[in-house]
Amino acid sequence: MLSHAYVNIALNKPAHQLNQYNPDDSRYDASNAVDGKKSNLGAFGGQCVVSASYKSIATWWVNLTSILSIHHIIIYYRTDNAQWDIKNGYTSRFLGFSVYVSNTTVRTDGKLCFKDTSFNRTTVPAILNITCIVHGKYVIYYNERLPNGGYPIYYSPDAHNELCEVEVYGCPTAGLYGFNCSNPCRDVNCQYCHIETGTCQGCKPGYQGHHCELVCPAG
């Protein structure tokens, strides 16, 4: 229901990954995770991102191109179109991941929306819906398998970002809120407001105060 009210603001936006598997082959490109296609969740179908093997860090991000209001994020992970259970080897690659929303490509500059600390190969879902009510420009997927990291034995030995689709639902224009993104922020000089309540979370340049009612001093 929510996915039909808010807009997928990540669709066809610029995307990047740190280490692409076979960099000259578009079947593994970072843009595949925001192309709107998720009928083939296999590595070679041209609809998924596939990162290089034997890496200790894996990261992918989408650039929303401006700071926008986000409500939730849905991730479709690579299953190779096989049953998603403990027998599927890709479950171990998904484990331990994090999702951030930031105004820069540096994940630690932003907000941690989700960090997997409890899933195992039986419980991790292939499709995960993450509520993260925040404003940001970049949605960043991150996973790591650092030396001496003390990871559970059922984690994969290397880090991967095998994403078949990442949908980011929110408002396509700043300054709006509500289930259909049809309401302007309650305060006239507010630039960013809570997507559900309309409470101001950031003033337009030149204004300050709880309701952005105060003009900033000169300079």
Disulfide bonds with the S-S distance in Angstrom:
Cys48-Cys164 1.91
Cys113-Cys132 1.95
Cys171-Cys181 2.14
Cys185-Cys193 2.17
Cys190-Cys200 2.32
Cys203-Cys212 2.15
